[in-house]
Amino acid sequence: MPGGGGALKAMKPKIQSVDIQAAAGWGIAAAAGAIWIVQPFDWIKKTFIDKPAEEN
């Protein structure tokens, strides 16, 4: 069949920038949801905001 290869080319998916943007958006939404569920605010405060006590 001379025209049989065209069907495979038509079925091959093409990645578009909109797909990448959607995947990135869902990734951000998933990360925000995970942080919202866990809510590690005490750890964030101790690690990044509060300064460690200085030992004399």
N, C-alpha and C positions, 0 to 999 in steps of 0.2 A: 504494500500500500504506500503510495508516494505521499499522501497527506496525513498519515497517521501520527507524525511527530508534533503536529500543531495542537493536538488535544492536550498533550502533556505540558506544553508551554502555556496554554490557557489556564490550566489548573494549578500552576505553580504560584504560590502566594508571593506578593511583593510587600516588603516592609516599607512603610511610609513613615514620615516624621510624625504624623498624627498618632500613629500606633505607639511610637516611642514616648510621646508626650502623655498619652493615656496611661501607659504602663508606669511612667514616673509619677503621675498624679495618684494612681492607686497605691504605689509604694509609699508615698508620703502619707496618704490617708491611713494605710495599715500601720505605719510607724506611730502616727498620732494616736490611733486607737489603742495600740499596745501601751503607749505611755499613759494614756488616760485610764486604762484598766489597772495598770500596776501602780501608778502614781508614786514614783520614787522621790518625792520632794524632800524628805529628810536627808536622803543620801546626797542629792544634788546640793542641798544647803550646806551639809557638812563638808562636801568635797570641794565645791567651787566658791561658795560665798563666805562661809566662816573662815577666819584665819586660825591656823593652829596655835594652840597655847605655847608660848615660849617658855622653855625650861631654863632656869638660872643655875 
